[in-house]
Amino acid sequence: MADKLKDSDEKSVKDAKAAEKSANESLDKARQKFSEVASEVEKKVKDIGGGASRATQQVKESAEKAGVAAKEKYGVAKDAAKEKYDLAKDAAKEKYDVAKDKARYGYDKARKDLEHLTEDVNEYVRDNPGKSVLMAAGLGFVLGLLLRGRRD
């Protein structure tokens, strides 16, 4: 059960990292695209010859706006990935704690049952020593036959 929790936690971490990687790739693609657009606009403005500074300023402003928008989207994606990771981590910890408590309860119960069985056997042996010796001898004889194996 601990392996399942560990697998679940690892999957959540991988999902969060994948989301962060995707956001970074999107941001890089947006920057590259805006850079290409700005370069083309600057070429055309030089070819035209008039209004170059105004057109360049507009391109820069557009690129800055696009950069801000890309950063915002990256931030949103990063926050969403972190939130999912935190939720998965909390759920895994909760499941681990429940499993740990159940295992401890089972262990304690088994230990108490074994203590009671030991007490019952000791009491029976004290009350019936003759029967106990005969039962032990019989059990030893049967085990000896079983362990000896077949000899033809």
NUTORTI-752483 format. One record per residue: residue in three letters; residue number from 0; x negated, y negated, z negated of N, C-alpha, C, O in turn. Coordinates in Angstrom, 2 decimals, always signed. Layout:
<tordos>
('ALA', NUM, (X, Y, Z), (X, Y, Z), (X, Y, Z), (X, Y, Z))
...
</tordos>
This chain:
<tordos>
('MET', 0, (-0.85, +1.19, +0.00), (+0.00, +0.00, +0.00), (-0.89, -1.25, +0.00), (-0.56, -2.27, +0.61))
('ALA', 1, (-2.05, -1.15, -0.71), (-2.97, -2.28, -0.72), (-3.51, -2.53, +0.68), (-3.78, -3.68, +1.04))
('ASP', 2, (-3.69, -1.44, +1.49), (-4.17, -1.62, +2.86), (-3.16, -2.39, +3.70), (-3.52, -3.25, +4.50))
('LYS', 3, (-1.84, -2.07, +3.50), (-0.80, -2.79, +4.24), (-0.82, -4.26, +3.89), (-0.69, -5.12, +4.76))
('LEU', 4, (-0.99, -4.56, +2.60), (-1.03, -5.97, +2.17), (-2.24, -6.66, +2.76), (-2.17, -7.81, +3.19))
('LYS', 5, (-3.35, -5.94, +2.76), (-4.57, -6.52, +3.31), (-4.40, -6.76, +4.81), (-4.80, -7.81, +5.31))
('ASP', 6, (-3.81, -5.78, +5.53), (-3.57, -5.93, +6.96), (-2.65, -7.11, +7.23), (-2.88, -7.89, +8.15))
('SER', 7, (-1.59, -7.25, +6.41), (-0.65, -8.35, +6.57), (-1.36, -9.69, +6.37), (-1.13, -10.64, +7.11))
('ASP', 8, (-2.22, -9.75, +5.35), (-2.95, -10.98, +5.05), (-3.91, -11.30, +6.19), (-4.03, -12.46, +6.58))
('GLU', 9, (-4.62, -10.27, +6.73), (-5.54, -10.48, +7.82), (-4.80, -10.94, +9.07), (-5.31, -11.79, +9.80))
('LYS', 10, (-3.63, -10.39, +9.33), (-2.84, -10.79, +10.49), (-2.44, -12.25, +10.37), (-2.50, -13.00, +11.34))
('SER', 11, (-2.04, -12.67, +9.18), (-1.65, -14.06, +8.97), (-2.83, -15.00, +9.19), (-2.67, -16.07, +9.77))
('VAL', 12, (-4.00, -14.59, +8.73), (-5.21, -15.41, +8.93), (-5.53, -15.50, +10.41), (-5.88, -16.57, +10.91))
('LYS', 13, (-5.41, -14.36, +11.13), (-5.69, -14.36, +12.57), (-4.69, -15.25, +13.30), (-5.08, -16.00, +14.20))
('ASP', 14, (-3.40, -15.19, +12.92), (-2.38, -16.03, +13.54), (-2.69, -17.50, +13.31), (-2.55, -18.32, +14.23))
('ALA', 15, (-3.12, -17.85, +12.11), (-3.43, -19.24, +11.80), (-4.63, -19.71, +12.61), (-4.64, -20.82, +13.13))
('LYS', 16, (-5.64, -18.86, +12.71), (-6.84, -19.23, +13.49), (-6.49, -19.35, +14.97), (-7.01, -20.23, +15.66))
('ALA', 17, (-5.62, -18.46, +15.46), (-5.22, -18.51, +16.87), (-4.46, -19.80, +17.15), (-4.66, -20.42, +18.20))
('ALA', 18, (-3.60, -20.21, +16.24), (-2.85, -21.45, +16.41), (-3.79, -22.64, +16.42), (-3.62, -23.56, +17.22))
('GLU', 19, (-4.77, -22.63, +15.53), (-5.73, -23.74, +15.48), (-6.55, -23.78, +16.77), (-6.81, -24.85, +17.31))
('LYS', 20, (-6.97, -22.60, +17.25), (-7.75, -22.54, +18.48), (-6.94, -23.05, +19.66), (-7.45, -23.79, +20.50))
('SER', 21, (-5.66, -22.67, +19.72), (-4.78, -23.11, +20.79), (-4.62, -24.63, +20.77), (-4.63, -25.28, +21.81))
('ALA', 22, (-4.47, -25.18, +19.59), (-4.33, -26.63, +19.47), (-5.61, -27.33, +19.94), (-5.53, -28.35, +20.63))
('ASN', 23, (-6.77, -26.80, +19.56), (-8.04, -27.38, +19.99), (-8.18, -27.32, +21.51), (-8.64, -28.28, +22.14))
('GLU', 24, (-7.79, -26.19, +22.10), (-7.88, -26.05, +23.55), (-6.96, -27.04, +24.25), (-7.33, -27.65, +25.25))
('SER', 25, (-5.77, -27.21, +23.71), (-4.83, -28.17, +24.30), (-5.39, -29.59, +24.23), (-5.27, -30.36, +25.18))
('LEU', 26, (-5.99, -29.93, +23.11), (-6.57, -31.25, +22.95), (-7.71, -31.46, +23.95), (-7.81, -32.52, +24.56))
('ASP', 27, (-8.57, -30.46, +24.12), (-9.68, -30.57, +25.06), (-9.18, -30.71, +26.49), (-9.71, -31.51, +27.27))
('LYS', 28, (-8.14, -29.93, +26.85), (-7.58, -30.03, +28.20), (-6.98, -31.41, +28.44), (-7.15, -31.98, +29.52))
('ALA', 29, (-6.29, -31.94, +27.44), (-5.69, -33.26, +27.59), (-6.77, -34.32, +27.77), (-6.63, -35.21, +28.61))
('ARG', 30, (-7.83, -34.22, +27.00), (-8.91, -35.21, +27.13), (-9.55, -35.12, +28.52), (-9.84, -36.14, +29.15))
('GLN', 31, (-9.78, -33.88, +28.98), (-10.39, -33.70, +30.28), (-9.49, -34.28, +31.38), (-9.96, -34.98, +32.28))
('LYS', 32, (-8.20, -34.00, +31.31), (-7.26, -34.49, +32.31), (-7.22, -36.02, +32.31), (-7.22, -36.64, +33.37))
('PHE', 33, (-7.18, -36.61, +31.13), (-7.14, -38.07, +31.06), (-8.45, -38.68, +31.57), (-8.45, -39.76, +32.16))
('SER', 34, (-9.54, -37.99, +31.35), (-10.82, -38.47, +31.85), (-10.83, -38.44, +33.38), (-11.31, -39.38, +34.02))
('GLU', 35, (-10.29, -37.36, +33.95), (-10.22, -37.25, +35.41), (-9.32, -38.34, +35.99), (-9.65, -38.96, +36.99))
('VAL', 36, (-8.18, -38.55, +35.36), (-7.24, -39.57, +35.84), (-7.89, -40.95, +35.77), (-7.77, -41.75, +36.69))
('ALA', 37, (-8.58, -41.23, +34.66), (-9.23, -42.54, +34.52), (-10.30, -42.74, +35.59), (-10.45, -43.84, +36.11))
('SER', 38, (-11.04, -41.68, +35.91), (-12.08, -41.79, +36.94), (-11.48, -42.09, +38.31), (-11.98, -42.93, +39.05))
('GLU', 39, (-10.39, -41.39, +38.64), (-9.75, -41.62, +39.93), (-9.17, -43.03, +40.03), (-9.28, -43.68, +41.07))
('VAL', 40, (-8.59, -43.48, +38.97), (-8.01, -44.83, +38.99), (-9.11, -45.87, +39.16), (-8.97, -46.83, +39.91))
('GLU', 41, (-10.21, -45.66, +38.45), (-11.31, -46.62, +38.57), (-11.86, -46.66, +40.00), (-12.19, -47.73, +40.50))
('LYS', 42, (-11.95, -45.51, +40.68), (-12.41, -45.48, +42.08), (-11.48, -46.27, +42.98), (-11.91, -47.07, +43.81))
('LYS', 43, (-10.19, -46.03, +42.80), (-9.22, -46.71, +43.66), (-9.20, -48.22, +43.42), (-9.02, -49.00, +44.35))
('VAL', 44, (-9.38, -48.61, +42.16), (-9.40, -50.04, +41.85), (-10.62, -50.71, +42.50), (-10.52, -51.82, +43.01))
('LYS', 45, (-11.75, -50.01, +42.49), (-12.95, -50.58, +43.12), (-12.74, -50.69, +44.63), (-13.15, -51.66, +45.26))
('ASP', 46, (-12.08, -49.66, +45.20), (-11.81, -49.70, +46.64), (-10.88, -50.86, +47.00), (-11.07, -51.53, +48.01))
('ILE', 47, (-9.91, -51.07, +46.20), (-8.95, -52.14, +46.48), (-9.61, -53.49, +46.27), (-9.42, -54.42, +47.06))
('GLY', 48, (-10.39, -53.59, +45.20), (-11.16, -54.80, +44.98), (-10.48, -55.84, +44.12), (-11.17, -56.68, +43.55))
('GLY', 49, (-9.19, -55.83, +44.00), (-8.51, -56.85, +43.22), (-7.81, -56.26, +42.00), (-7.31, -55.14, +42.07))
('GLY', 50, (-7.77, -56.97, +40.92), (-7.08, -56.53, +39.71), (-7.76, -55.37, +39.01), (-7.12, -54.63, +38.27))
('ALA', 51, (-9.04, -55.21, +39.24), (-9.77, -54.05, +38.70), (-9.80, -54.07, +37.18), (-9.58, -53.03, +36.55))
('SER', 52, (-10.05, -55.18, +36.59), (-10.15, -55.21, +35.13), (-8.82, -54.91, +34.46), (-8.76, -54.23, +33.44))
('ARG', 53, (-7.73, -55.45, +35.06), (-6.41, -55.20, +34.49), (-6.03, -53.72, +34.62), (-5.51, -53.12, +33.68))
('ALA', 54, (-6.29, -53.14, +35.79), (-5.97, -51.72, +36.00), (-6.81, -50.84, +35.08), (-6.32, -49.85, +34.53))
('THR', 55, (-8.08, -51.20, +34.91), (-8.95, -50.43, +34.04), (-8.46, -50.50, +32.61), (-8.46, -49.51, +31.88))
('GLN', 56, (-8.04, -51.67, +32.21), (-7.52, -51.84, +30.85), (-6.27, -50.99, +30.65), (-6.10, -50.36, +29.60))
('GLN', 57, (-5.40, -50.96, +31.64), (-4.19, -50.16, +31.54), (-4.52, -48.66, +31.45), (-3.91, -47.92, +30.69))
('VAL', 58, (-5.50, -48.25, +32.24), (-5.91, -46.84, +32.20), (-6.48, -46.51, +30.82), (-6.17, -45.46, +30.25))
('LYS', 59, (-7.30, -47.39, +30.29), (-7.88, -47.16, +28.97), (-6.79, -47.09, +27.91), (-6.83, -46.23, +27.03))
('GLU', 60, (-5.83, -47.98, +28.00), (-4.74, -47.96, +27.03), (-3.93, -46.68, +27.15), (-3.54, -46.08, +26.14))
('SER', 61, (-3.68, -46.27, +28.40), (-2.95, -45.01, +28.61), (-3.73, -43.83, +28.06), (-3.17, -42.93, +27.43))
('ALA', 62, (-5.02, -43.84, +28.30), (-5.86, -42.75, +27.81), (-5.88, -42.74, +26.27), (-5.83, -41.68, +25.65))
('GLU', 63, (-5.96, -43.93, +25.69), (-5.93, -44.01, +24.23), (-4.60, -43.50, +23.67), (-4.58, -42.77, +22.68))
('LYS', 64, (-3.50, -43.91, +24.31), (-2.19, -43.43, +23.87), (-2.10, -41.90, +24.00), (-1.58, -41.22, +23.11))
('ALA', 65, (-2.60, -41.39, +25.11), (-2.57, -39.94, +25.32), (-3.45, -39.24, +24.28), (-3.09, -38.18, +23.77))
('GLY', 66, (-4.59, -39.83, +23.97), (-5.47, -39.26, +22.94), (-4.80, -39.24, +21.58), (-4.90, -38.27, +20.83))
('VAL', 67, (-4.10, -40.34, +21.26), (-3.38, -40.41, +19.99), (-2.28, -39.35, +19.96), (-2.09, -38.67, +18.95))
('ALA', 68, (-1.56, -39.22, +21.07), (-0.49, -38.21, +21.13), (-1.07, -36.80, +20.99), (-0.50, -35.96, +20.30))
('ALA', 69, (-2.20, -36.57, +21.65), (-2.83, -35.24, +21.56), (-3.29, -34.97, +20.12), (-3.14, -33.85, +19.63))
('LYS', 70, (-3.84, -35.97, +19.46), (-4.27, -35.80, +18.07), (-3.07, -35.50, +17.16), (-3.16, -34.68, +16.25))
('GLU', 71, (-1.96, -36.19, +17.43), (-0.76, -35.94, +16.63), (-0.26, -34.51, +16.82), (+0.10, -33.83, +15.86))
('LYS', 72, (-0.25, -34.05, +18.08), (+0.17, -32.67, +18.36), (-0.78, -31.67, +17.71), (-0.35, -30.65, +17.18))
('TYR', 73, (-2.05, -31.96, +17.76), (-3.04, -31.10, +17.12), (-2.79, -31.05, +15.61), (-2.84, -29.99, +15.00))
('GLY', 74, (-2.53, -32.20, +15.03), (-2.26, -32.26, +13.59), (-1.01, -31.48, +13.22), (-0.99, -30.77, +12.21))
('VAL', 75, (+0.02, -31.60, +14.04), (+1.26, -30.86, +13.77), (+1.01, -29.36, +13.88), (+1.45, -28.60, +13.02))
('ALA', 76, (+0.30, -28.94, +14.92), (+0.01, -27.51, +15.10), (-0.86, -26.99, +13.96), (-0.65, -25.88, +13.46))
('LYS', 77, (-1.83, -27.78, +13.57), (-2.71, -27.38, +12.48), (-1.93, -27.25, +11.17), (-2.11, -26.29, +10.43))
('ASP', 78, (-1.06, -28.21, +10.90), (-0.25, -28.16, +9.68), (+0.68, -26.95, +9.69), (+0.85, -26.28, +8.67))
('ALA', 79, (+1.28, -26.67, +10.85), (+2.19, -25.51, +10.96), (+1.42, -24.21, +10.73), (+1.90, -23.31, +10.04))
('ALA', 80, (+0.23, -24.12, +11.30), (-0.59, -22.91, +11.11), (-0.99, -22.76, +9.65), (-0.96, -21.66, +9.11))
('LYS', 81, (-1.36, -23.85, +9.02), (-1.74, -23.79, +7.60), (-0.55, -23.39, +6.74), (-0.69, -22.62, +5.79))
('GLU', 82, (+0.63, -23.92, +7.07), (+1.83, -23.59, +6.30), (+2.15, -22.10, +6.43), (+2.48, -21.44, +5.44))
('LYS', 83, (+2.06, -21.56, +7.66), (+2.32, -20.13, +7.87), (+1.28, -19.28, +7.13), (+1.62, -18.26, +6.53))
('TYR', 84, (+0.06, -19.71, +7.18), (-1.00, -18.98, +6.47), (-0.73, -18.96, +4.97), (-0.85, -17.92, +4.32))
('ASP', 85, (-0.38, -20.12, +4.42), (-0.09, -20.21, +2.98), (+1.10, -19.34, +2.59), (+1.07, -18.66, +1.56))
('LEU', 86, (+2.15, -19.35, +3.42), (+3.32, -18.52, +3.15), (+2.95, -17.03, +3.16), (+3.36, -16.27, +2.29))
('ALA', 87, (+2.19, -16.64, +4.16), (+1.78, -15.24, +4.27), (+0.88, -14.85, +3.10), (+0.99, -13.75, +2.56))
('LYS', 88, (-0.01, -15.74, +2.72), (-0.91, -15.45, +1.60), (-0.12, -15.30, +0.31), (-0.38, -14.39, -0.47))
('ASP', 89, (+0.84, -16.19, +0.09), (+1.66, -16.10, -1.12), (+2.49, -14.82, -1.14), (+2.61, -14.17, -2.18))
('ALA', 90, (+3.06, -14.46, +0.01), (+3.87, -13.23, +0.09), (+3.00, -12.01, -0.17), (+3.41, -11.09, -0.88))
('ALA', 91, (+1.80, -11.99, +0.40), (+0.90, -10.86, +0.19), (+0.48, -10.77, -1.27), (+0.41, -9.67, -1.82))
('LYS', 92, (+0.21, -11.89, -1.91), (-0.17, -11.87, -3.32), (+0.98, -11.37, -4.18), (+0.77, -10.61, -5.12))
('GLU', 93, (+2.18, -11.81, -3.85), (+3.35, -11.38, -4.61), (+3.56, -9.86, -4.47), (+3.81, -9.18, -5.46))
('LYS', 94, (+3.44, -9.36, -3.25), (+3.60, -7.92, -3.03), (+2.49, -7.14, -3.73), (+2.74, -6.07, -4.28))
('TYR', 95, (+1.29, -7.66, -3.71), (+0.18, -7.01, -4.39), (+0.44, -6.95, -5.90), (+0.22, -5.92, -6.52))
('ASP', 96, (+0.92, -8.04, -6.47), (+1.20, -8.07, -7.91), (+2.30, -7.07, -8.28), (+2.21, -6.39, -9.30))
('VAL', 97, (+3.34, -6.98, -7.45), (+4.42, -6.02, -7.71), (+3.87, -4.60, -7.64), (+4.17, -3.77, -8.51))
('ALA', 98, (+3.08, -4.31, -6.62), (+2.51, -2.96, -6.48), (+1.60, -2.64, -7.65), (+1.60, -1.52, -8.16))
('LYS', 99, (+0.83, -3.62, -8.08), (-0.08, -3.41, -9.22), (+0.72, -3.11, -10.48), (+0.36, -2.21, -11.24))
('ASP', 100, (+1.79, -3.84, -10.70), (+2.62, -3.61, -11.89), (+3.27, -2.22, -11.85), (+3.32, -1.53, -12.86))
('LYS', 101, (+3.77, -1.82, -10.68), (+4.38, -0.50, -10.55), (+3.35, +0.61, -10.79), (+3.65, +1.61, -11.44))
('ALA', 102, (+2.16, +0.43, -10.26), (+1.10, +1.43, -10.46), (+0.73, +1.53, -11.93), (+0.55, +2.64, -12.45))
('ARG', 103, (+0.62, +0.41, -12.60), (+0.29, +0.42, -14.03), (+1.40, +1.10, -14.83), (+1.12, +1.88, -15.74))
('TYR', 104, (+2.66, +0.81, -14.50), (+3.79, +1.43, -15.19), (+3.76, +2.95, -14.98), (+3.93, +3.71, -15.94))
('GLY', 105, (+3.53, +3.40, -13.75), (+3.47, +4.83, -13.45), (+2.33, +5.51, -14.19), (+2.50, +6.61, -14.72))
('TYR', 106, (+1.19, +4.86, -14.23), (+0.04, +5.42, -14.93), (+0.34, +5.55, -16.43), (+0.07, +6.59, -17.03))
('ASP', 107, (+0.88, +4.51, -17.02), (+1.20, +4.54, -18.46), (+2.23, +5.63, -18.77), (+2.11, +6.33, -19.77))
('LYS', 108, (+3.23, +5.76, -17.91), (+4.27, +6.78, -18.12), (+3.66, +8.18, -18.02), (+3.94, +9.03, -18.86))
('ALA', 109, (+2.84, +8.42, -17.03), (+2.20, +9.73, -16.87), (+1.30, +10.04, -18.06), (+1.27, +11.18, -18.53))
('ARG', 110, (+0.58, +9.06, -18.55), (-0.31, +9.26, -19.69), (+0.49, +9.63, -20.94), (+0.10, +10.53, -21.69))
('LYS', 111, (+1.61, +8.95, -21.16), (+2.46, +9.25, -22.32), (+3.07, +10.65, -22.18), (+3.12, +11.40, -23.16))
('ASP', 112, (+3.54, +11.01, -20.97), (+4.10, +12.34, -20.76), (+3.06, +13.41, -21.01), (+3.38, +14.45, -21.59))
('LEU', 113, (+1.83, +13.20, -20.59), (+0.76, +14.17, -20.82), (+0.44, +14.28, -22.31), (+0.18, +15.38, -22.80))
('GLU', 114, (+0.47, +13.17, -23.02), (+0.24, +13.21, -24.46), (+1.33, +14.03, -25.16), (+1.04, +14.81, -26.06))
('HIS', 115, (+2.58, +13.84, -24.74), (+3.69, +14.61, -25.33), (+3.54, +16.10, -25.01), (+3.77, +16.94, -25.88))
('LEU', 116, (+3.16, +16.43, -23.78), (+2.97, +17.82, -23.39), (+1.85, +18.46, -24.23), (+1.99, +19.59, -24.69))
('THR', 117, (+0.77, +17.73, -24.42), (-0.34, +18.24, -25.23), (+0.11, +18.49, -26.66), (-0.24, +19.51, -27.26))
('GLU', 118, (+0.88, +17.57, -27.20), (+1.39, +17.73, -28.56), (+2.30, +18.95, -28.66), (+2.23, +19.71, -29.63))
('ASP', 119, (+3.18, +19.15, -27.65), (+4.09, +20.29, -27.64), (+3.33, +21.61, -27.55), (+3.67, +22.57, -28.24))
('VAL', 120, (+2.30, +21.67, -26.71), (+1.50, +22.90, -26.58), (+0.77, +23.18, -27.89), (+0.76, +24.32, -28.35))
('ASN', 121, (+0.18, +22.18, -28.49), (-0.52, +22.38, -29.76), (+0.43, +22.88, -30.85), (+0.08, +23.76, -31.63))
('GLU', 122, (+1.62, +22.32, -30.88), (+2.61, +22.74, -31.88), (+3.03, +24.19, -31.65), (+3.16, +24.95, -32.60))
('TYR', 123, (+3.25, +24.57, -30.38), (+3.64, +25.94, -30.07), (+2.55, +26.92, -30.46), (+2.84, +27.98, -31.02))
('VAL', 124, (+1.28, +26.57, -30.17), (+0.16, +27.45, -30.51), (+0.06, +27.62, -32.02), (-0.21, +28.72, -32.49))
('ARG', 125, (+0.28, +26.55, -32.78), (+0.23, +26.65, -34.24), (+1.38, +27.51, -34.79), (+1.20, +28.28, -35.73))
('ASP', 126, (+2.55, +27.36, -34.17), (+3.71, +28.12, -34.63), (+3.66, +29.58, -34.19), (+4.18, +30.45, -34.89))
('ASN', 127, (+3.06, +29.88, -33.05), (+3.03, +31.24, -32.49), (+1.62, +31.61, -32.06), (+1.37, +31.73, -30.86))
('PRO', 128, (+0.69, +31.81, -32.99), (-0.69, +32.10, -32.59), (-0.82, +33.44, -31.86), (-1.61, +33.54, -30.93))
('GLY', 129, (-0.07, +34.45, -32.26), (-0.17, +35.76, -31.63), (+0.30, +35.71, -30.20), (-0.38, +36.22, -29.30))
('LYS', 130, (+1.44, +35.12, -29.97), (+1.98, +35.00, -28.61), (+1.02, +34.18, -27.73), (+0.80, +34.50, -26.57))
('SER', 131, (+0.46, +33.13, -28.32), (-0.44, +32.25, -27.57), (-1.67, +33.01, -27.10), (-2.12, +32.84, -25.97))
('VAL', 132, (-2.24, +33.85, -28.00), (-3.44, +34.62, -27.63), (-3.08, +35.62, -26.54), (-3.84, +35.78, -25.58))
('LEU', 133, (-1.93, +36.29, -26.66), (-1.53, +37.26, -25.64), (-1.25, +36.58, -24.30), (-1.63, +37.09, -23.25))
('MET', 134, (-0.60, +35.43, -24.34), (-0.33, +34.70, -23.09), (-1.64, +34.26, -22.45), (-1.78, +34.35, -21.23))
('ALA', 135, (-2.60, +33.79, -23.23), (-3.89, +33.36, -22.70), (-4.62, +34.54, -22.09), (-5.22, +34.41, -21.02))
('ALA', 136, (-4.58, +35.70, -22.77), (-5.26, +36.89, -22.25), (-4.59, +37.32, -20.94), (-5.29, +37.65, -19.98))
('GLY', 137, (-3.26, +37.33, -20.90), (-2.55, +37.71, -19.69), (-2.85, +36.77, -18.53), (-3.06, +37.20, -17.40))
('LEU', 138, (-2.86, +35.50, -18.83), (-3.17, +34.51, -17.79), (-4.60, +34.67, -17.30), (-4.85, +34.56, -16.10))
('GLY', 139, (-5.52, +34.94, -18.20), (-6.91, +35.17, -17.80), (-7.04, +36.39, -16.92), (-7.79, +36.38, -15.95))
('PHE', 140, (-6.30, +37.47, -17.27), (-6.34, +38.70, -16.49), (-5.81, +38.45, -15.06), (-6.43, +38.88, -14.09))
('VAL', 141, (-4.67, +37.75, -14.95), (-4.09, +37.46, -13.64), (-5.03, +36.58, -12.82), (-5.25, +36.85, -11.63))
('LEU', 142, (-5.58, +35.56, -13.43), (-6.51, +34.69, -12.70), (-7.74, +35.46, -12.26), (-8.25, +35.25, -11.16))
('GLY', 143, (-8.22, +36.37, -13.12), (-9.37, +37.20, -12.75), (-9.07, +38.05, -11.54), (-9.91, +38.20, -10.65))
('LEU', 144, (-7.88, +38.63, -11.49), (-7.49, +39.44, -10.33), (-7.39, +38.58, -9.07), (-7.83, +38.98, -8.00))
('LEU', 145, (-6.81, +37.42, -9.21), (-6.66, +36.53, -8.04), (-8.01, +36.03, -7.53), (-8.23, +35.96, -6.32))
('LEU', 146, (-8.87, +35.68, -8.42), (-10.17, +35.12, -8.02), (-11.13, +36.19, -7.54), (-12.03, +35.91, -6.74))
('ARG', 147, (-10.96, +37.42, -8.04), (-11.84, +38.52, -7.67), (-11.71, +38.82, -6.19), (-12.68, +39.18, -5.52))
('GLY', 148, (-10.51, +38.67, -5.69), (-10.27, +38.97, -4.29), (-10.00, +40.44, -4.10), (-9.95, +41.21, -5.06))
('ARG', 149, (-9.82, +40.82, -2.88), (-9.50, +42.21, -2.55), (-10.76, +43.00, -2.31), (-11.63, +42.57, -1.56))
('ARG', 150, (-10.86, +44.16, -2.95), (-12.01, +45.03, -2.72), (-11.49, +46.38, -2.28), (-10.91, +47.12, -3.08))
('ASP', 151, (-11.69, +46.69, -1.06), (-11.20, +47.96, -0.50), (-12.22, +49.07, -0.65), (-11.96, +50.20, -0.23))
</tordos>
